[in-house]
Amino acid sequence: MFLVPSPYHYDLYEEFVQEKKIYHFWKILLYGSGWFCFLFYIVLVFGYHVREAKFFLLDVLGLLLRFSGIVLFKQFEIPKILLYCLDKDPYLHRSAWKTFRKHREEILFHFFTLWKGKFFQRELLQITEEELTIRLTQLTQRRYNWKRISLFYFSSLSLLIIYILKILLG
């Protein structure tokens, strides 16, 4: 019997780890932009009387980056590996469940940390696969396509950032 090579030659767990790294990188960047806004508000409030437009534009830039956290959270709120568990492609479905079973605690911990916060009930880690499938199906049915929304948002944001930087540096 010949094995047909899979179109999914990458490791789903590695994709999950990369997704976590990207999420944490953006989270740190968003916290930094929040402090950036906070410092400029202190400068404006405590009488340094900065009336240049450049400082206002930097503050607007910080606010836009801070608002990006909402879009970013919505994009990463359900890890891709859990979405692959609901996929119609049988190979992707099977390999996602296989990877999920192998790294169950780490994936569920990341998922429930995003959804419930750091102090979620540890009993949720004991959820059965059927209950998880039901919850994921309910979550994905009423969910917008945040990948497409974030692609549009971040592409328009990058154009706006380039324009603001052109004004600031030019």
Backbone as CSV, one residue per row, in Angstrom:
resi,resn,N_x,N_y,N_z,CA_x,CA_y,CA_z,C_x,C_y,C_z
1,MET,0.849,-1.176,0.000,0.000,0.000,0.000,0.891,1.234,0.000
2,PHE,0.580,2.189,-0.876,1.359,3.413,-0.977,0.754,4.500,-0.104
3,LEU,1.614,5.216,0.554,1.154,6.339,1.370,1.148,7.605,0.528
4,VAL,0.060,8.285,0.552,-0.040,9.549,-0.174,0.575,10.634,0.696
5,PRO,1.528,11.407,0.156,2.119,12.468,0.975,1.083,13.518,1.334
6,SER,1.185,13.973,2.515,0.209,14.927,3.021,0.533,16.336,2.554
7,PRO,-0.489,17.137,2.251,-0.223,18.546,1.951,0.139,19.325,3.211
8,TYR,-0.116,18.724,4.365,0.187,19.375,5.642,1.477,18.767,6.186
9,HIS,2.584,19.177,5.613,3.854,18.575,5.987,4.464,19.234,7.219
10,TYR,3.842,20.240,7.727,4.390,20.920,8.898,3.773,20.330,10.163
11,ASP,4.426,20.601,11.245,3.980,20.095,12.533,2.967,21.070,13.130
12,LEU,1.822,20.583,13.512,0.783,21.449,14.069,1.181,21.999,15.429
13,TYR,1.944,21.228,16.178,2.382,21.722,17.481,3.348,22.889,17.313
14,GLU,4.237,22.799,16.342,5.157,23.917,16.076,4.382,25.164,15.662
15,GLU,3.324,24.977,14.895,2.486,26.113,14.515,1.818,26.726,15.749
16,PHE,1.393,25.880,16.674,0.791,26.365,17.913,1.798,27.163,18.735
17,VAL,3.024,26.664,18.832,4.066,27.367,19.586,4.375,28.712,18.932
18,GLN,4.453,28.744,17.596,4.695,30.005,16.885,3.549,30.987,17.119
19,GLU,2.331,30.487,17.122,1.172,31.340,17.367,1.227,31.946,18.769
20,LYS,1.643,31.151,19.752,1.790,31.669,21.114,2.868,32.742,21.180
21,LYS,3.990,32.526,20.486,5.074,33.511,20.484,4.621,34.821,19.854
22,ILE,3.915,34.730,18.740,3.421,35.940,18.074,2.456,36.678,18.983
23,TYR,1.571,35.950,19.641,0.615,36.582,20.549,1.334,37.300,21.688
24,HIS,2.321,36.650,22.284,3.037,37.271,23.403,3.868,38.469,22.948
25,PHE,4.441,38.398,21.749,5.189,39.536,21.217,4.278,40.752,21.061
26,TRP,3.106,40.542,20.460,2.167,41.648,20.272,1.638,42.152,21.604
27,LYS,1.460,41.263,22.549,0.975,41.672,23.863,1.984,42.594,24.545
28,ILE,3.264,42.259,24.460,4.307,43.119,25.022,4.343,44.452,24.295
29,LEU,4.216,44.425,22.979,4.199,45.664,22.203,3.010,46.541,22.588
30,LEU,1.872,45.920,22.842,0.689,46.693,23.219,0.827,47.277,24.614
31,TYR,1.425,46.536,25.544,1.676,47.107,26.864,2.635,48.283,26.763
32,GLY,3.632,48.153,25.897,4.569,49.255,25.681,3.885,50.477,25.112
33,SER,2.965,50.276,24.190,2.248,51.428,23.626,1.331,52.056,24.666
34,GLY,0.807,51.250,25.579,-0.003,51.814,26.664,0.823,52.718,27.557
35,TRP,2.036,52.283,27.899,2.926,53.135,28.694,3.338,54.373,27.911
36,PHE,3.504,54.210,26.621,3.837,55.326,25.746,2.752,56.400,25.832
37,CYS,1.490,55.984,25.718,0.365,56.929,25.842,0.335,57.556,27.228
38,PHE,0.537,56.745,28.248,0.499,57.238,29.619,1.556,58.317,29.854
39,LEU,2.761,58.101,29.356,3.824,59.095,29.528,3.491,60.405,28.818
40,PHE,2.914,60.322,27.638,2.555,61.554,26.943,1.404,62.277,27.629
41,TYR,0.486,61.535,28.238,-0.570,62.198,29.005,0.012,62.915,30.214
42,ILE,0.999,62.311,30.858,1.654,62.981,31.984,2.334,64.259,31.513
43,VAL,2.998,64.180,30.365,3.659,65.375,29.816,2.623,66.456,29.529
44,LEU,1.487,66.075,28.977,0.464,67.072,28.641,-0.221,67.631,29.879
45,VAL,-0.474,66.786,30.876,-1.224,67.221,32.051,-0.381,68.070,32.986
46,PHE,0.860,67.701,33.194,1.659,68.374,34.204,2.446,69.562,33.677
47,GLY,1.896,70.224,32.707,2.332,71.557,32.369,3.591,71.727,31.572
48,TYR,3.980,70.734,30.838,5.136,70.966,29.989,4.739,71.762,28.749
49,HIS,3.463,71.908,28.542,2.895,72.729,27.465,3.519,72.410,26.116
50,VAL,3.519,71.167,25.808,4.022,70.748,24.507,2.897,70.965,23.506
51,ARG,3.092,71.906,22.635,2.033,72.244,21.692,2.394,71.842,20.263
52,GLU,3.434,71.097,20.115,3.804,70.686,18.771,2.900,69.543,18.319
53,ALA,2.644,69.529,17.040,1.783,68.488,16.475,2.457,67.123,16.523
54,LYS,3.776,67.113,16.568,4.487,65.830,16.589,4.146,65.021,17.840
55,PHE,4.041,65.690,18.966,3.714,64.971,20.196,2.274,64.460,20.165
56,PHE,1.397,65.246,19.582,0.012,64.795,19.434,-0.053,63.568,18.522
57,LEU,0.701,63.595,17.425,0.699,62.455,16.509,1.281,61.205,17.171
58,LEU,2.306,61.386,17.990,2.853,60.239,18.717,1.826,59.664,19.693
59,ASP,1.051,60.534,20.306,0.013,60.073,21.218,-1.083,59.324,20.459
60,VAL,-1.469,59.843,19.308,-2.468,59.162,18.480,-1.943,57.797,18.046
61,LEU,-0.662,57.749,17.703,-0.054,56.480,17.318,-0.102,55.474,18.471
62,GLY,0.202,55.936,19.670,0.122,55.053,20.836,-1.295,54.571,21.095
63,LEU,-2.278,55.456,20.925,-3.677,55.051,21.119,-4.112,54.020,20.081
64,LEU,-3.692,54.218,18.832,-4.044,53.256,17.790,-3.429,51.887,18.069
65,LEU,-2.190,51.888,18.517,-1.559,50.611,18.843,-2.231,49.962,20.047
66,ARG,-2.675,50.775,20.975,-3.367,50.239,22.150,-4.712,49.632,21.747
67,PHE,-5.417,50.285,20.835,-6.687,49.762,20.348,-6.484,48.454,19.587
68,SER,-5.299,48.271,19.037,-5.016,47.055,18.281,-5.104,45.810,19.150
69,GLY,-5.005,45.981,20.454,-5.100,44.843,21.354,-6.436,44.131,21.264
70,ILE,-7.486,44.880,21.018,-8.814,44.270,20.892,-8.855,43.367,19.670
71,VAL,-8.377,43.893,18.553,-8.370,43.112,17.318,-7.442,41.911,17.460
72,LEU,-6.307,42.139,18.086,-5.332,41.066,18.260,-5.886,39.952,19.144
73,PHE,-6.534,40.319,20.235,-7.105,39.302,21.114,-8.154,38.490,20.372
74,LYS,-8.991,39.156,19.606,-10.046,38.440,18.897,-9.474,37.483,17.853
75,GLN,-8.335,37.856,17.260,-7.743,36.967,16.266,-7.173,35.710,16.911
76,PHE,-6.547,35.852,18.077,-5.875,34.729,18.717,-6.693,34.086,19.826
77,GLU,-7.983,34.435,19.972,-8.742,33.925,21.108,-8.971,32.418,21.047
78,ILE,-9.056,31.850,19.873,-9.146,30.394,19.729,-7.907,29.949,18.956
79,PRO,-7.038,29.158,19.563,-5.839,28.706,18.844,-6.210,27.925,17.584
80,LYS,-5.386,28.049,16.571,-5.668,27.404,15.286,-5.786,25.896,15.413
81,ILE,-5.010,25.325,16.304,-5.044,23.871,16.428,-6.428,23.396,16.879
82,LEU,-7.118,24.188,17.689,-8.481,23.826,18.097,-9.468,24.054,16.957
83,LEU,-9.211,25.063,16.136,-10.063,25.258,14.963,-9.853,24.134,13.950
84,TYR,-8.620,23.642,13.866,-8.349,22.516,12.969,-9.068,21.252,13.433
85,CYS,-9.355,21.144,14.714,-10.095,19.977,15.218,-11.520,19.941,14.679
86,LEU,-12.028,21.079,14.236,-13.374,21.142,13.666,-13.357,21.163,12.143
87,ASP,-12.184,21.055,11.549,-12.040,21.189,10.101,-12.706,20.034,9.371
88,LYS,-13.138,20.306,8.145,-13.807,19.280,7.344,-12.816,18.342,6.649
89,ASP,-11.582,18.796,6.499,-10.555,17.956,5.890,-10.197,16.824,6.858
90,PRO,-10.380,15.570,6.450,-10.186,14.468,7.401,-8.748,14.339,7.906
91,TYR,-7.766,14.573,7.037,-6.384,14.439,7.495,-6.042,15.516,8.517
92,LEU,-6.418,16.746,8.226,-6.138,17.843,9.148,-6.884,17.638,10.465
93,HIS,-8.117,17.161,10.371,-8.926,16.881,11.560,-8.245,15.828,12.443
94,ARG,-7.826,14.722,11.830,-7.175,13.645,12.592,-5.842,14.093,13.188
95,SER,-5.032,14.784,12.387,-3.719,15.182,12.907,-3.859,16.254,13.987
96,ALA,-4.887,17.099,13.888,-5.110,18.103,14.935,-5.513,17.432,16.246
97,TRP,-6.408,16.445,16.180,-6.798,15.742,17.405,-5.629,14.949,17.981
98,LYS,-4.811,14.382,17.106,-3.647,13.628,17.575,-2.677,14.561,18.302
99,THR,-2.423,15.722,17.721,-1.544,16.704,18.362,-2.168,17.225,19.643
100,PHE,-3.482,17.433,19.626,-4.172,17.905,20.823,-4.046,16.903,21.962
101,ARG,-4.228,15.628,21.660,-4.126,14.606,22.706,-2.711,14.529,23.279
102,LYS,-1.724,14.761,22.433,-0.340,14.678,22.888,0.033,15.862,23.784
103,HIS,-0.486,17.053,23.472,-0.130,18.280,24.209,-1.373,18.916,24.826
104,ARG,-2.234,18.090,25.332,-3.550,18.519,25.807,-3.488,19.627,26.855
105,GLU,-2.703,19.423,27.896,-2.702,20.387,28.997,-2.189,21.750,28.574
106,GLU,-1.129,21.770,27.779,-0.566,23.050,27.345,-1.542,23.813,26.455
107,ILE,-2.190,23.120,25.540,-3.129,23.776,24.623,-4.353,24.278,25.378
108,LEU,-4.913,23.442,26.249,-6.081,23.873,27.019,-5.737,24.993,27.988
109,PHE,-4.552,24.932,28.597,-4.139,25.995,29.513,-4.053,27.325,28.771
110,HIS,-3.463,27.306,27.583,-3.361,28.536,26.783,-4.752,29.030,26.375
111,PHE,-5.603,28.120,25.942,-6.948,28.485,25.496,-7.767,29.083,26.632
112,PHE,-7.791,28.415,27.785,-8.593,28.922,28.899,-7.973,30.157,29.539
113,THR,-6.660,30.319,29.454,-6.037,31.545,29.940,-6.484,32.728,29.098
114,LEU,-6.581,32.522,27.787,-7.063,33.605,26.925,-8.528,33.919,27.185
115,TRP,-9.324,32.880,27.425,-10.763,33.088,27.574,-11.170,33.506,28.981
116,LYS,-10.596,32.872,29.972,-11.061,33.086,31.344,-10.109,33.924,32.183
117,GLY,-8.911,34.180,31.694,-7.926,34.909,32.482,-7.008,33.944,33.206
118,LYS,-6.087,34.486,33.954,-5.074,33.664,34.623,-5.650,32.791,35.728
119,PHE,-6.793,33.169,36.285,-7.316,32.480,37.463,-8.543,31.635,37.134
120,PHE,-8.483,30.906,36.015,-9.606,30.033,35.668,-9.572,28.795,36.550
121,GLN,-10.696,28.104,36.582,-10.799,26.909,37.424,-10.027,25.761,36.775
122,ARG,-9.211,25.112,37.553,-8.363,24.033,37.027,-9.190,22.831,36.559
123,GLU,-10.442,22.753,36.991,-11.283,21.635,36.558,-11.562,21.701,35.061
124,LEU,-11.435,22.902,34.471,-11.679,23.028,33.038,-10.652,22.256,32.216
125,LEU,-9.484,21.987,32.792,-8.476,21.212,32.069,-8.887,19.752,31.919
126,GLN,-9.878,19.310,32.694,-10.344,17.929,32.627,-11.529,17.771,31.670
127,ILE,-11.781,18.761,30.837,-12.914,18.728,29.915,-12.742,17.569,28.924
128,THR,-13.839,16.911,28.599,-13.765,15.807,27.646,-13.720,16.362,26.229
129,GLU,-13.329,15.500,25.307,-13.225,15.941,23.915,-14.592,16.284,23.332
130,GLU,-15.632,15.573,23.752,-16.974,15.866,23.256,-17.449,17.239,23.735
131,GLU,-17.209,17.525,25.021,-17.594,18.837,25.556,-16.804,19.952,24.885
132,LEU,-15.526,19.702,24.647,-14.693,20.700,23.979,-15.181,20.941,22.555
133,THR,-15.549,19.882,21.858,-16.068,20.032,20.499,-17.356,20.840,20.501
134,ILE,-18.232,20.583,21.464,-19.487,21.338,21.553,-19.208,22.808,21.830
135,ARG,-18.312,23.092,22.772,-17.979,24.495,23.087,-17.346,25.205,21.901
136,LEU,-16.422,24.524,21.231,-15.771,25.144,20.075,-16.756,25.393,18.945
137,THR,-17.668,24.458,18.744,-18.684,24.651,17.707,-19.560,25.847,18.034
138,GLN,-19.954,25.981,19.289,-20.757,27.139,19.690,-19.979,28.436,19.525
139,LEU,-18.703,28.423,19.878,-17.886,29.633,19.763,-17.658,30.034,18.311
140,THR,-17.446,29.059,17.450,-17.142,29.391,16.060,-18.387,29.753,15.264
141,GLN,-19.560,29.315,15.695,-20.776,29.654,14.961,-21.115,31.127,15.066
142,ARG,-20.831,31.736,16.203,-21.172,33.148,16.378,-19.938,34.042,16.330
143,ARG,-18.921,33.599,15.643,-17.654,34.316,15.589,-17.454,34.894,14.193
144,TYR,-17.038,36.157,14.140,-16.701,36.773,12.864,-15.371,36.220,12.376
145,ASN,-15.065,36.483,11.123,-13.783,36.061,10.568,-12.721,37.081,10.987
146,TRP,-12.189,36.902,12.188,-11.263,37.883,12.744,-9.920,37.866,12.050
147,LYS,-9.595,36.794,11.382,-8.343,36.780,10.630,-8.427,37.788,9.487
148,ARG,-9.530,37.805,8.784,-9.710,38.756,7.682,-9.849,40.184,8.214
149,ILE,-10.575,40.352,9.308,-10.739,41.685,9.898,-9.393,42.228,10.358
150,SER,-8.597,41.385,11.016,-7.293,41.855,11.505,-6.338,42.121,10.353
151,LEU,-6.425,41.357,9.281,-5.585,41.628,8.113,-5.914,43.002,7.535
152,PHE,-7.193,43.304,7.392,-7.599,44.617,6.895,-7.186,45.718,7.869
153,TYR,-7.405,45.496,9.163,-7.092,46.508,10.167,-5.597,46.795,10.227
154,PHE,-4.781,45.745,10.294,-3.343,45.958,10.434,-2.709,46.482,9.146
155,SER,-3.264,46.145,7.981,-2.724,46.727,6.749,-3.047,48.213,6.677
156,SER,-4.267,48.600,7.042,-4.592,50.031,7.048,-3.842,50.755,8.162
157,LEU,-3.637,50.092,9.299,-2.869,50.694,10.386,-1.415,50.904,9.983
158,SER,-0.848,49.945,9.260,0.547,50.112,8.838,0.686,51.267,7.859
159,LEU,-0.292,51.458,6.976,-0.254,52.623,6.083,-0.353,53.918,6.877
160,LEU,-1.196,53.937,7.883,-1.334,55.122,8.728,-0.057,55.378,9.528
161,ILE,0.570,54.326,10.018,1.829,54.480,10.755,2.920,55.027,9.843
162,ILE,2.986,54.523,8.617,3.972,55.042,7.664,3.725,56.519,7.399
163,TYR,2.464,56.898,7.253,2.133,58.307,7.017,2.511,59.171,8.222
164,ILE,2.205,58.712,9.427,2.544,59.478,10.639,4.060,59.587,10.797
165,LEU,4.775,58.497,10.544,6.236,58.552,10.644,6.840,59.466,9.583
166,LYS,6.223,59.503,8.420,6.692,60.416,7.369,6.527,61.864,7.826
167,ILE,5.414,62.165,8.473,5.193,63.520,8.992,6.179,63.823,10.118
168,LEU,6.374,62.860,11.013,7.253,63.090,12.161,8.718,63.243,11.760
169,LEU,9.166,62.430,10.839,10.581,62.445,10.466,10.890,63.390,9.310
170,GLY,9.873,63.771,8.572,10.118,64.591,7.380,9.804,65.991,7.598
